Amino acid sequence: MAEIVTRGETRLEATLPGASYCEPAVLEREWERVFYRTWLCAGREERVREPGDFLTLTVGRESVLVVRDRDARLRAFYNVCRHRGSRLCSAEEGRLKGSLTCPYHAWTYALDGRLIGTPHLWQSELQREEFSLHAVAVDTWGGFLFVNLEGERAGTLADQLGPIPERDRRDPLTEMRVGARAVHEVACNWKILVENYMECYHCPGVHPELCDLVPLYRKGIVDSAGTDVIAYFREGACTFTLNGTTRRPLLSGLSEDEKRMYNGEMIYPTLMLNLFPDYAQYRALSPLAPDRTRIVTEWLFERSTMERPDFDPRDAVEFINLIARQDWDVCERVQQGVASRSHSHGVYVPQETGALDFKAWYLDRVGA
């Protein structure tokens, strides 16, 4: 990694080059070396709860189909017919009636990917077992769906998650359900959003409301795994709402310490998971272009909370959206700046070790 020495022998690490956030060729390399070889969040498992339920996910130039088969087993495939390559499903989600039929020549597949029908085909010795859909690896954790386009060659999801499941074992993520959803497009590179999430050096100037709830952030530092720096709420606050309070019951199973703190997890490359004492919230990023990213945000609550007659997620949605708008505004400014001919690279200061860790992870996969 490049190192910059300033006056007084202060040593600062260089950021990625400005071109890394702007050039189409870099994004093409990322598709091949990061997104096509890594476990990616495809949303919540509840979207494919019953046999026949399906969803589609765009990953770069690829479309992935996730479906629950007749035996209630999750399956995932490239969304491509084995006959002439037609896209099979164009809808984002829905329910199939026992099979999947190509809209071009009506080749039909079982929900487990087997080719089971080739209507109007004659004088052929086609071996159907050789024309099953190309499989994509699929797995779950905490109620989240993950896919890996490497298929059988994919490593395990557990290896990619590392210590995160154990660290968050008392959060009832598997039992939680979606109470609100939002989709946005932001005019910046996906890596700028990740780097922003990984540090709080910007918090004192950008997020006054957040610093009011978590006094630690006034110092420009963020909770870091393996340290004793913990993001506790101020006295009288217990969650991310404008006033720091909630009418919702706190999540079951939390320790007394966890009822007083916020925890954020970055699951590389693009899943940001935020855990609060009364709800959880996540964002899944999807790069659309070097300077444009699609963001899906969902708010998660315990089912018992959502069944209460006074359930109302608007205070959580309002606060998260406020912080998001503040983040996205500065991230879009960064995108504008890194495109300048004057900007070869920036530097990470000591409070930005999380962003530096992301750079190391990224370069390990993409290469210099």
C-alpha positions in Angstrom: 0.0 0.0 0.0 1.2 3.5 -0.8 2.4 5.5 2.2 2.6 9.3 2.4 4.9 11.0 4.9 4.0 14.5 6.0 5.7 17.0 8.2 6.6 15.6 11.6 6.9 12.1 10.1 3.1 11.5 10.3 2.5 8.5 8.1 -0.8 8.4 6.2 -2.0 5.6 3.9 -3.1 6.6 0.4 -6.6 5.9 -0.7 -7.5 4.2 -4.0 -6.7 6.3 -7.0 -9.4 8.7 -8.2 -9.8 6.7 -11.4 -10.9 3.7 -9.4 -14.1 5.4 -8.7 -14.7 6.7 -12.2 -13.5 4.4 -14.9 -15.9 1.8 -16.6 -13.0 -0.6 -17.0 -12.5 -0.7 -13.2 -16.2 -1.6 -12.7 -15.9 -4.3 -15.3 -12.9 -5.8 -13.4 -14.9 -5.6 -10.1 -17.8 -7.5 -11.7 -15.4 -10.3 -12.6 -13.2 -10.4 -9.5 -15.6 -9.2 -6.7 -19.2 -9.5 -7.5 -19.2 -12.7 -9.5 -17.0 -14.5 -6.9 -18.5 -13.3 -3.6 -21.6 -14.1 -1.6 -24.0 -11.2 -2.2 -27.2 -10.3 -0.3 -30.3 -11.0 -2.3 -32.7 -9.6 0.3 -34.8 -11.3 3.0 -35.7 -15.0 2.9 -39.4 -14.1 3.6 -39.7 -13.0 0.0 -39.5 -16.7 -1.1 -41.4 -18.2 1.8 -43.6 -20.8 0.0 -42.9 -23.4 -2.8 -43.0 -21.6 -6.2 -42.1 -18.1 -4.7 -39.3 -16.5 -6.7 -37.3 -13.3 -7.0 -34.7 -12.1 -9.5 -31.5 -10.2 -8.7 -29.3 -8.2 -11.1 -25.6 -8.6 -10.6 -23.6 -6.7 -13.2 -24.6 -8.1 -16.5 -26.1 -11.2 -15.0 -29.6 -12.0 -13.8 -30.1 -14.5 -11.0 -33.3 -16.4 -10.2 -33.9 -17.5 -6.6 -36.9 -19.9 -6.1 -38.3 -22.2 -3.4 -38.8 -25.6 -5.0 -41.6 -28.1 -4.3 -39.7 -29.6 -1.4 -39.3 -26.1 0.2 -35.6 -26.1 -0.6 -34.0 -22.8 -1.8 -32.6 -22.9 -5.3 -30.8 -20.3 -7.4 -29.9 -20.3 -11.1 -28.7 -18.0 -13.9 -31.9 -16.6 -15.3 -31.1 -18.0 -18.8 -32.8 -20.7 -20.9 -30.4 -23.5 -22.0 -32.0 -23.5 -25.5 -31.2 -20.2 -27.1 -30.3 -18.0 -24.1 -33.6 -16.2 -23.6 -34.2 -14.5 -20.2 -36.6 -16.7 -18.4 -38.2 -14.3 -15.8 -38.5 -10.6 -16.2 -40.5 -9.9 -13.0 -38.7 -8.9 -9.8 -40.7 -11.4 -7.8 -43.8 -13.6 -7.9 -45.0 -17.2 -7.7 -44.6 -20.0 -10.2 -47.2 -22.7 -10.7 -45.0 -25.7 -10.3 -42.6 -25.0 -13.2 -40.8 -22.4 -15.2 -41.5 -22.0 -19.0 -39.3 -20.0 -21.4 -41.3 -17.3 -23.2 -39.5 -18.0 -26.5 -39.8 -21.7 -27.4 -41.6 -22.9 -24.2 -38.8 -25.1 -22.9 -40.0 -25.9 -19.4 -38.0 -26.4 -16.2 -38.9 -27.9 -12.8 -38.3 -25.7 -9.8 -35.2 -27.6 -9.0 -33.7 -26.6 -12.4 -34.3 -29.8 -14.4 -35.4 -29.5 -18.0 -38.8 -31.4 -18.1 -40.5 -30.2 -21.2 -39.5 -29.4 -24.9 -42.8 -29.0 -26.7 -43.0 -29.1 -30.5 -39.5 -30.7 -30.7 -39.4 -33.7 -33.1 -36.8 -36.0 -34.5 -34.4 -35.3 -31.6 -32.3 -37.3 -29.3 -32.0 -34.5 -26.8 -30.8 -35.7 -23.4 -32.8 -33.5 -21.0 -30.6 -34.2 -18.0 -27.8 -32.4 -19.8 -29.8 -29.2 -20.1 -30.6 -28.3 -16.5 -30.4 -24.6 -15.6 -26.9 -23.4 -14.6 -26.9 -23.3 -10.8 -25.9 -20.5 -8.5 -24.9 -21.1 -4.9 -27.5 -20.0 -2.4 -27.4 -19.9 1.4 -29.0 -18.0 4.4 -28.0 -16.4 7.6 -30.1 -14.3 10.0 -33.1 -14.4 7.6 -31.0 -13.0 4.8 -30.6 -14.6 1.4 -27.1 -14.8 -0.1 -26.1 -16.0 -3.6 -22.7 -16.7 -5.1 -22.4 -16.9 -8.9 -19.4 -19.3 -8.6 -21.9 -22.1 -8.0 -20.2 -25.3 -6.9 -16.8 -23.6 -6.8 -18.0 -21.1 -4.2 -16.5 -21.0 -0.8 -18.9 -21.2 2.2 -21.0 -18.3 3.4 -19.8 -19.0 6.9 -16.2 -18.4 5.9 -17.1 -15.0 4.4 -19.2 -14.0 7.4 -16.4 -14.8 9.8 -17.1 -13.7 13.4 -20.2 -11.7 12.6 -22.9 -14.5 13.4 -21.3 -15.1 16.8 -21.0 -11.4 17.6 -24.7 -10.8 16.8 -26.0 -14.1 18.1 -28.5 -12.5 20.5 -30.2 -10.4 17.9 -33.3 -12.2 16.7 -32.6 -11.5 13.0 -34.0 -14.8 11.7 -37.4 -14.2 13.2 -37.6 -10.5 12.2 -39.7 -9.3 9.3 -39.7 -6.3 7.0 -41.8 -3.4 8.2 -40.7 -0.8 5.7 -38.8 -0.6 2.5 -37.2 2.1 0.3 -35.2 2.1 -3.0 -32.9 5.0 -4.0 -30.3 5.8 -6.6 -27.3 7.7 -5.5 -24.8 9.5 -7.9 -21.6 8.0 -6.6 -19.4 4.9 -6.8 -20.4 2.0 -4.5 -16.9 2.1 -2.9 -17.4 5.7 -1.7 -20.5 4.6 0.1 -18.7 1.7 1.8 -15.8 3.8 2.8 -18.2 6.4 4.3 -19.9 3.7 6.3 -16.6 2.4 7.7 -15.6 5.7 9.4 -17.1 8.4 11.6 -14.5 11.0 11.1 -17.2 12.9 9.1 -19.8 12.5 11.8 -19.3 15.7 13.9 -19.7 17.9 10.8 -22.3 15.9 8.8 -24.5 14.1 11.4 -25.3 16.4 14.4 -28.5 14.4 15.2 -26.5 11.2 15.2 -23.8 12.7 17.5 -26.5 13.8 19.9 -27.6 10.1 20.3 -24.1 8.6 20.4 -21.7 11.0 22.2 -18.7 8.9 21.0 -19.2 10.1 17.5 -18.5 13.7 18.5 -14.9 12.6 18.6 -15.0 11.3 15.0 -14.4 7.7 15.9 -16.5 4.6 15.4 -17.0 1.3 17.2 -14.3 -1.1 15.9 -14.3 -4.9 16.4 -11.6 -6.1 18.8 -11.4 -2.8 20.7 -13.1 -1.5 23.8 -14.5 1.5 21.9 -18.3 1.0 22.2 -21.1 3.1 20.7 -23.3 3.6 23.7 -26.4 5.9 23.6 -26.5 9.0 25.6 -28.5 9.0 28.9 -32.2 8.7 28.1 -31.8 7.4 24.5 -32.0 3.8 23.4 -32.4 3.8 19.6 -32.1 5.6 16.3 -35.1 8.0 16.2 -35.1 11.8 16.3 -35.6 11.9 20.1 -33.7 8.7 20.8 -36.8 7.0 22.4 -39.3 4.4 21.2 -42.7 3.0 22.0 -41.7 -0.4 20.6 -40.6 -3.1 23.0 -36.9 -3.9 22.9 -35.8 -6.9 21.1 -36.0 -10.2 23.0 -32.8 -11.9 24.0 -30.5 -8.8 24.2 -28.1 -8.5 27.1 -28.4 -5.4 29.3 -25.3 -4.0 27.6 -26.8 -4.5 24.2 -29.9 -2.6 25.2 -27.7 0.5 25.6 -25.7 0.4 22.4 -25.8 0.5 18.6 -23.9 -2.0 16.5 -23.1 -1.8 12.8 -21.8 -4.6 10.6 -20.3 -4.2 7.1 -20.6 -7.5 5.3 -18.4 -7.1 2.2 -18.8 -6.2 -0.4 -22.2 -4.4 -0.2 -24.4 -5.2 2.8 -24.6 -2.7 5.6 -26.4 -4.0 8.7 -27.4 -1.7 11.6 -28.6 -3.2 14.8 -30.6 -1.2 17.4 -32.3 -2.3 20.6 -35.8 -2.2 19.1 -35.3 -2.8 15.4 -32.7 -3.6 12.7 -32.1 -1.9 9.3 -29.9 -2.9 6.4 -28.8 -1.5 3.0 -27.8 -3.6 0.0 -25.8 -1.8 -2.6 -25.9 -2.6 -6.4 -23.5 -0.7 -8.7 -25.3 0.5 -11.8 -22.4 2.5 -13.3 -19.0 3.8 -12.0 -20.9 6.9 -10.7 -24.3 5.5 -9.8 -25.5 3.0 -7.2 -28.9 1.5 -6.4 -29.6 1.2 -2.7 -32.3 -1.0 -1.2 -33.1 -0.3 2.4 -35.4 -2.3 4.7 -36.4 -1.9 8.3 -36.8 -5.1 10.3 -39.0 -5.7 13.4 -40.0 -8.6 15.5 -43.3 -10.1 14.4 -44.8 -9.6 17.8 -44.1 -5.9 17.5 -45.6 -5.7 14.1 -48.8 -7.3 15.3 -49.3 -4.7 18.0 -52.2 -2.3 17.2 -49.9 0.7 17.8 -47.1 -0.5 15.5 -45.7 2.4 13.5 -42.2 2.3 11.9 -42.3 5.9 10.7 -40.0 7.3 13.5 -37.3 4.8 12.6 -37.7 5.4 8.8 -37.6 9.2 9.3 -34.3 9.1 11.3 -32.5 6.6 9.0 -33.6 8.6 5.9 -32.3 11.8 7.5 -28.8 10.2 8.1 -28.9 8.7 4.7 -29.5 12.0 2.9 -26.7 13.6 4.8 -24.3 10.7 3.9 -25.4 10.6 0.2 -25.0 14.3 -0.2 -21.3 14.2 0.9 -20.7 11.0 -1.0 -21.9 12.6 -4.2 -19.6 15.5 -3.6 -16.7 13.1 -3.2 -17.7 11.5 -6.6 -17.5 14.9 -8.2 -14.1 15.6 -6.7 -12.3 12.3 -7.4 -13.1 12.8 -11.1 -10.9 15.9 -11.1 -7.7 15.7 -13.1 -6.0 17.2 -10.0 -7.0 14.2 -7.8 -4.6 11.3 -8.1 -5.6 9.9 -4.7 -6.4 11.0 -1.1 -5.3 9.8 2.3 -6.8 7.9 5.2 -6.2 9.6 8.6 -5.9 7.5 11.8 -9.7 7.7 12.5 -10.4 6.0 9.2 -8.9 2.6 9.8 -12.1 0.9 8.8 -12.0 2.5 5.4 -8.3 1.4 5.2 -9.3 -2.2 6.0 -11.9 -2.1 3.2 -9.1 -0.9 0.8 -7.0 -3.9 1.8 -9.9 -6.3 1.3 -10.7 -4.8 -2.0 -7.2 -4.9 -3.4 -6.8 -8.5 -2.3 -9.6 -9.4 -4.7 -9.2 -6.9 -7.5 -5.4 -6.5 -7.6 -3.4 -3.4 -7.7 
